[in-house]
């Protein structure tokens, strides 16, 4: 089985431990790298052409506007080849109850026919939100399986849990 680990993650100012903290590496990136390494999978970072603001609260304002407008912010390429890819472990933070719109840009631009999507969502208590249902509605050609929610502040200590989940989710 050919697996792609695609993820959107934000280093710098993030919410954690009840306030804004500074992360040298995004929580989702930590988990995505561990999964890709263990599975021997290709890794693709979904990165926007226009960076989000450094300020956490300014970023949440942009994310809220993007969601409200169903925006598809431009992402950096080139996109990975989907030839032979059977499954995508899709990592993202929970932004306003669903996936960041940059993740939807990525998914809109690739062929998902028959591909299994395993959602991996980092958050600080909001869980998967409506992201799994949103992905199922938005991408009916894909098989979106049950996702895993990991508290962002637990990312470093949850890599094994994420790897075990990913192996089961894409089996």
ChimeraX commands (.cxc) that place a marker at each C-alpha (Angstrom):
marker #1 position 0.00,0.00,0.00 radius 0.5
marker #1 position 1.32,3.42,-0.93 radius 0.5
marker #1 position 0.73,6.10,1.69 radius 0.5
marker #1 position 1.17,9.86,1.62 radius 0.5
marker #1 position 1.31,11.83,4.85 radius 0.5
marker #1 position 0.08,15.34,4.06 radius 0.5
marker #1 position -0.21,17.92,6.78 radius 0.5
marker #1 position -0.80,21.56,7.60 radius 0.5
marker #1 position 0.89,22.82,10.74 radius 0.5
marker #1 position 1.75,26.14,12.31 radius 0.5
marker #1 position 4.87,26.86,14.30 radius 0.5
marker #1 position 5.23,30.07,16.32 radius 0.5
marker #1 position 2.38,31.44,18.38 radius 0.5
marker #1 position -0.23,28.79,19.18 radius 0.5
marker #1 position -2.76,28.17,21.91 radius 0.5
marker #1 position -1.77,25.75,24.64 radius 0.5
marker #1 position -1.80,25.36,28.41 radius 0.5
marker #1 position -4.56,27.97,28.68 radius 0.5
marker #1 position -2.76,30.74,26.82 radius 0.5
marker #1 position -0.58,31.64,23.87 radius 0.5
marker #1 position 2.73,29.75,23.68 radius 0.5
marker #1 position 5.56,29.80,21.14 radius 0.5
marker #1 position 6.29,26.56,19.32 radius 0.5
marker #1 position 9.54,25.96,17.45 radius 0.5
marker #1 position 7.73,23.26,15.44 radius 0.5
marker #1 position 3.99,22.87,14.92 radius 0.5
marker #1 position 2.19,20.13,16.83 radius 0.5
marker #1 position 0.73,18.53,13.71 radius 0.5
marker #1 position 4.15,18.49,12.05 radius 0.5
marker #1 position 5.60,16.52,14.97 radius 0.5
marker #1 position 2.97,13.81,14.55 radius 0.5
marker #1 position 3.09,13.79,10.74 radius 0.5
marker #1 position 6.86,13.34,10.71 radius 0.5
marker #1 position 6.67,10.45,13.18 radius 0.5
marker #1 position 3.99,8.67,11.13 radius 0.5
marker #1 position 5.79,9.18,7.81 radius 0.5
marker #1 position 9.05,7.98,9.32 radius 0.5
marker #1 position 7.52,4.83,10.79 radius 0.5
marker #1 position 5.50,3.98,7.66 radius 0.5
marker #1 position 8.26,4.91,5.22 radius 0.5
marker #1 position 5.69,7.19,3.59 radius 0.5
marker #1 position 6.18,10.32,1.51 radius 0.5
marker #1 position 5.65,13.52,3.49 radius 0.5
marker #1 position 4.05,16.67,2.08 radius 0.5
marker #1 position 3.71,19.90,4.03 radius 0.5
marker #1 position 0.73,21.99,2.97 radius 0.5
marker #1 position 2.10,25.52,3.08 radius 0.5
marker #1 position 0.32,28.66,1.96 radius 0.5
marker #1 position 1.86,31.07,-0.53 radius 0.5
marker #1 position 0.90,33.96,1.72 radius 0.5
marker #1 position 1.97,33.18,5.30 radius 0.5
marker #1 position -0.49,33.57,8.12 radius 0.5
marker #1 position 0.23,36.40,10.57 radius 0.5
marker #1 position 2.76,35.71,13.30 radius 0.5
marker #1 position 0.25,36.81,15.96 radius 0.5
marker #1 position -1.96,33.93,17.09 radius 0.5
marker #1 position -5.14,36.00,17.38 radius 0.5
marker #1 position -4.60,37.66,14.00 radius 0.5
marker #1 position -4.25,34.19,12.49 radius 0.5
marker #1 position -7.51,33.03,14.07 radius 0.5
marker #1 position -9.24,36.08,12.56 radius 0.5
marker #1 position -7.89,35.21,9.10 radius 0.5
marker #1 position -8.88,31.56,9.54 radius 0.5
marker #1 position -12.42,32.56,10.57 radius 0.5
marker #1 position -12.76,34.82,7.53 radius 0.5
marker #1 position -11.45,32.09,5.21 radius 0.5
marker #1 position -13.97,29.61,6.60 radius 0.5
marker #1 position -16.87,32.06,6.32 radius 0.5
marker #1 position -15.90,32.84,2.70 radius 0.5
marker #1 position -15.14,29.20,1.77 radius 0.5
marker #1 position -11.75,30.53,0.68 radius 0.5
marker #1 position -9.10,28.40,-0.94 radius 0.5
marker #1 position -5.80,30.11,-0.12 radius 0.5
marker #1 position -3.06,29.38,-2.63 radius 0.5
marker #1 position -0.62,26.72,-1.51 radius 0.5
marker #1 position 2.99,26.18,-2.45 radius 0.5
marker #1 position 3.79,23.47,-4.94 radius 0.5
marker #1 position 4.57,21.34,-6.64 radius 0.5
marker #1 position 1.91,18.98,-5.36 radius 0.5
marker #1 position 2.91,15.38,-4.74 radius 0.5
marker #1 position 2.09,12.79,-7.38 radius 0.5
marker #1 position -0.96,10.76,-6.48 radius 0.5
marker #1 position -0.01,7.94,-8.87 radius 0.5
marker #1 position -0.44,4.74,-6.92 radius 0.5
marker #1 position -1.32,6.46,-3.63 radius 0.5
marker #1 position -3.89,4.37,-1.80 radius 0.5
marker #1 position -4.15,6.37,1.43 radius 0.5
marker #1 position -3.47,9.81,2.84 radius 0.5
marker #1 position -2.85,10.40,6.50 radius 0.5
marker #1 position -4.11,13.98,6.63 radius 0.5
marker #1 position -2.83,16.07,9.54 radius 0.5
marker #1 position -4.27,19.45,10.50 radius 0.5
marker #1 position -5.13,21.64,13.47 radius 0.5
marker #1 position -8.79,22.19,14.31 radius 0.5
marker #1 position -9.52,25.71,13.07 radius 0.5
marker #1 position -13.02,26.90,13.89 radius 0.5
marker #1 position -14.37,23.35,14.15 radius 0.5
marker #1 position -12.98,21.95,10.90 radius 0.5
marker #1 position -9.92,21.70,8.66 radius 0.5
marker #1 position -8.04,24.87,7.71 radius 0.5
marker #1 position -9.05,26.09,4.28 radius 0.5
marker #1 position -5.49,25.51,2.99 radius 0.5
marker #1 position -6.11,21.79,3.53 radius 0.5
marker #1 position -9.18,22.03,1.32 radius 0.5
marker #1 position -7.10,23.79,-1.33 radius 0.5
marker #1 position -4.77,20.78,-1.30 radius 0.5
marker #1 position -7.60,18.24,-1.44 radius 0.5
marker #1 position -9.39,20.15,-4.21 radius 0.5
marker #1 position -6.27,19.97,-6.39 radius 0.5
marker #1 position -5.58,16.22,-6.25 radius 0.5
marker #1 position -7.48,13.16,-7.48 radius 0.5
marker #1 position -9.06,11.47,-4.47 radius 0.5
marker #1 position -10.93,8.74,-6.35 radius 0.5
marker #1 position -10.78,5.61,-4.24 radius 0.5
marker #1 position -8.22,7.08,-1.83 radius 0.5
marker #1 position -8.59,6.46,1.91 radius 0.5
marker #1 position -8.20,9.62,4.00 radius 0.5
marker #1 position -7.26,9.15,7.65 radius 0.5
marker #1 position -7.81,12.50,9.46 radius 0.5
marker #1 position -5.35,13.41,12.23 radius 0.5
marker #1 position -6.44,16.54,14.10 radius 0.5
marker #1 position -4.52,18.48,16.73 radius 0.5
marker #1 position -6.42,20.78,19.05 radius 0.5
marker #1 position -6.52,22.04,22.61 radius 0.5
marker #1 position -9.79,20.45,23.65 radius 0.5
marker #1 position -12.16,20.80,20.70 radius 0.5
marker #1 position -11.38,17.36,19.32 radius 0.5
marker #1 position -12.10,16.59,15.69 radius 0.5
marker #1 position -14.97,19.09,15.68 radius 0.5
marker #1 position -16.97,18.64,12.50 radius 0.5
marker #1 position -13.90,17.99,10.38 radius 0.5
marker #1 position -14.53,14.31,9.58 radius 0.5
marker #1 position -18.11,14.94,8.48 radius 0.5
marker #1 position -16.99,18.00,6.54 radius 0.5
marker #1 position -14.33,15.95,4.73 radius 0.5
marker #1 position -16.86,13.22,3.93 radius 0.5
marker #1 position -19.35,15.72,2.51 radius 0.5
marker #1 position -16.74,17.69,0.58 radius 0.5
marker #1 position -14.83,14.72,-0.89 radius 0.5
marker #1 position -17.30,11.89,-1.58 radius 0.5
marker #1 position -14.89,10.17,-4.01 radius 0.5
marker #1 position -12.60,9.41,-1.06 radius 0.5
marker #1 position -13.11,6.97,1.79 radius 0.5
marker #1 position -12.78,9.16,4.89 radius 0.5
marker #1 position -12.23,6.90,7.91 radius 0.5
marker #1 position -12.55,7.74,11.59 radius 0.5
marker #1 position -9.97,10.23,12.68 radius 0.5
marker #1 position -7.67,10.71,15.62 radius 0.5
marker #1 position -7.75,13.77,17.88 radius 0.5
marker #1 position -4.56,14.66,19.74 radius 0.5
marker #1 position -4.23,17.53,22.17 radius 0.5
marker #1 position -1.50,19.72,20.68 radius 0.5
marker #1 position 0.34,20.10,23.96 radius 0.5
marker #1 position 0.54,16.28,24.05 radius 0.5
marker #1 position 1.92,15.92,20.50 radius 0.5
marker #1 position 5.48,15.03,21.51 radius 0.5
marker #1 position 4.31,12.34,23.91 radius 0.5
marker #1 position 1.65,11.01,21.50 radius 0.5
marker #1 position 3.76,10.04,18.49 radius 0.5
marker #1 position 3.54,6.30,19.24 radius 0.5
marker #1 position -0.24,6.54,19.69 radius 0.5
marker #1 position -0.51,8.37,16.35 radius 0.5
marker #1 position 1.62,5.78,14.53 radius 0.5
marker #1 position -0.44,2.88,15.91 radius 0.5
marker #1 position -3.67,4.65,14.93 radius 0.5
marker #1 position -2.40,5.45,11.41 radius 0.5
marker #1 position -1.45,1.84,10.75 radius 0.5
marker #1 position -4.94,0.66,11.75 radius 0.5
marker #1 position -6.72,3.50,9.92 radius 0.5
marker #1 position -5.13,2.79,6.55 radius 0.5
marker #1 position -5.09,-1.02,6.80 radius 0.5
marker link #1:1,2 radius 0.2
marker link #1:2,3 radius 0.2
marker link #1:3,4 radius 0.2
marker link #1:4,5 radius 0.2
marker link #1:5,6 radius 0.2
marker link #1:6,7 radius 0.2
marker link #1:7,8 radius 0.2
marker link #1:8,9 radius 0.2
marker link #1:9,10 radius 0.2
marker link #1:10,11 radius 0.2
marker link #1:11,12 radius 0.2
marker link #1:12,13 radius 0.2
marker link #1:13,14 radius 0.2
marker link #1:14,15 radius 0.2
marker link #1:15,16 radius 0.2
marker link #1:16,17 radius 0.2
marker link #1:17,18 radius 0.2
marker link #1:18,19 radius 0.2
marker link #1:19,20 radius 0.2
marker link #1:20,21 radius 0.2
marker link #1:21,22 radius 0.2
marker link #1:22,23 radius 0.2
marker link #1:23,24 radius 0.2
marker link #1:24,25 radius 0.2
marker link #1:25,26 radius 0.2
marker link #1:26,27 radius 0.2
marker link #1:27,28 radius 0.2
marker link #1:28,29 radius 0.2
marker link #1:29,30 radius 0.2
marker link #1:30,31 radius 0.2
marker link #1:31,32 radius 0.2
marker link #1:32,33 radius 0.2
marker link #1:33,34 radius 0.2
marker link #1:34,35 radius 0.2
marker link #1:35,36 radius 0.2
marker link #1:36,37 radius 0.2
marker link #1:37,38 radius 0.2
marker link #1:38,39 radius 0.2
marker link #1:39,40 radius 0.2
marker link #1:40,41 radius 0.2
marker link #1:41,42 radius 0.2
marker link #1:42,43 radius 0.2
marker link #1:43,44 radius 0.2
marker link #1:44,45 radius 0.2
marker link #1:45,46 radius 0.2
marker link #1:46,47 radius 0.2
marker link #1:47,48 radius 0.2
marker link #1:48,49 radius 0.2
marker link #1:49,50 radius 0.2
marker link #1:50,51 radius 0.2
marker link #1:51,52 radius 0.2
marker link #1:52,53 radius 0.2
marker link #1:53,54 radius 0.2
marker link #1:54,55 radius 0.2
marker link #1:55,56 radius 0.2
marker link #1:56,57 radius 0.2
marker link #1:57,58 radius 0.2
marker link #1:58,59 radius 0.2
marker link #1:59,60 radius 0.2
marker link #1:60,61 radius 0.2
marker link #1:61,62 radius 0.2
marker link #1:62,63 radius 0.2
marker link #1:63,64 radius 0.2
marker link #1:64,65 radius 0.2
marker link #1:65,66 radius 0.2
marker link #1:66,67 radius 0.2
marker link #1:67,68 radius 0.2
marker link #1:68,69 radius 0.2
marker link #1:69,70 radius 0.2
marker link #1:70,71 radius 0.2
marker link #1:71,72 radius 0.2
marker link #1:72,73 radius 0.2
marker link #1:73,74 radius 0.2
marker link #1:74,75 radius 0.2
marker link #1:75,76 radius 0.2
marker link #1:76,77 radius 0.2
marker link #1:77,78 radius 0.2
marker link #1:78,79 radius 0.2
marker link #1:79,80 radius 0.2
marker link #1:80,81 radius 0.2
marker link #1:81,82 radius 0.2
marker link #1:82,83 radius 0.2
marker link #1:83,84 radius 0.2
marker link #1:84,85 radius 0.2
marker link #1:85,86 radius 0.2
marker link #1:86,87 radius 0.2
marker link #1:87,88 radius 0.2
marker link #1:88,89 radius 0.2
marker link #1:89,90 radius 0.2
marker link #1:90,91 radius 0.2
marker link #1:91,92 radius 0.2
marker link #1:92,93 radius 0.2
marker link #1:93,94 radius 0.2
marker link #1:94,95 radius 0.2
marker link #1:95,96 radius 0.2
marker link #1:96,97 radius 0.2
marker link #1:97,98 radius 0.2
marker link #1:98,99 radius 0.2
marker link #1:99,100 radius 0.2
marker link #1:100,101 radius 0.2
marker link #1:101,102 radius 0.2
marker link #1:102,103 radius 0.2
marker link #1:103,104 radius 0.2
marker link #1:104,105 radius 0.2
marker link #1:105,106 radius 0.2
marker link #1:106,107 radius 0.2
marker link #1:107,108 radius 0.2
marker link #1:108,109 radius 0.2
marker link #1:109,110 radius 0.2
marker link #1:110,111 radius 0.2
marker link #1:111,112 radius 0.2
marker link #1:112,113 radius 0.2
marker link #1:113,114 radius 0.2
marker link #1:114,115 radius 0.2
marker link #1:115,116 radius 0.2
marker link #1:116,117 radius 0.2
marker link #1:117,118 radius 0.2
marker link #1:118,119 radius 0.2
marker link #1:119,120 radius 0.2
marker link #1:120,121 radius 0.2
marker link #1:121,122 radius 0.2
marker link #1:122,123 radius 0.2
marker link #1:123,124 radius 0.2
marker link #1:124,125 radius 0.2
marker link #1:125,126 radius 0.2
marker link #1:126,127 radius 0.2
marker link #1:127,128 radius 0.2
marker link #1:128,129 radius 0.2
marker link #1:129,130 radius 0.2
marker link #1:130,131 radius 0.2
marker link #1:131,132 radius 0.2
marker link #1:132,133 radius 0.2
marker link #1:133,134 radius 0.2
marker link #1:134,135 radius 0.2
marker link #1:135,136 radius 0.2
marker link #1:136,137 radius 0.2
marker link #1:137,138 radius 0.2
marker link #1:138,139 radius 0.2
marker link #1:139,140 radius 0.2
marker link #1:140,141 radius 0.2
marker link #1:141,142 radius 0.2
marker link #1:142,143 radius 0.2
marker link #1:143,144 radius 0.2
marker link #1:144,145 radius 0.2
marker link #1:145,146 radius 0.2
marker link #1:146,147 radius 0.2
marker link #1:147,148 radius 0.2
marker link #1:148,149 radius 0.2
marker link #1:149,150 radius 0.2
marker link #1:150,151 radius 0.2
marker link #1:151,152 radius 0.2
marker link #1:152,153 radius 0.2
marker link #1:153,154 radius 0.2
marker link #1:154,155 radius 0.2
marker link #1:155,156 radius 0.2
marker link #1:156,157 radius 0.2
marker link #1:157,158 radius 0.2
marker link #1:158,159 radius 0.2
marker link #1:159,160 radius 0.2
marker link #1:160,161 radius 0.2
marker link #1:161,162 radius 0.2
marker link #1:162,163 radius 0.2
marker link #1:163,164 radius 0.2
marker link #1:164,165 radius 0.2
marker link #1:165,166 radius 0.2
marker link #1:166,167 radius 0.2
marker link #1:167,168 radius 0.2
marker link #1:168,169 radius 0.2
marker link #1:169,170 radius 0.2
marker link #1:170,171 radius 0.2
view
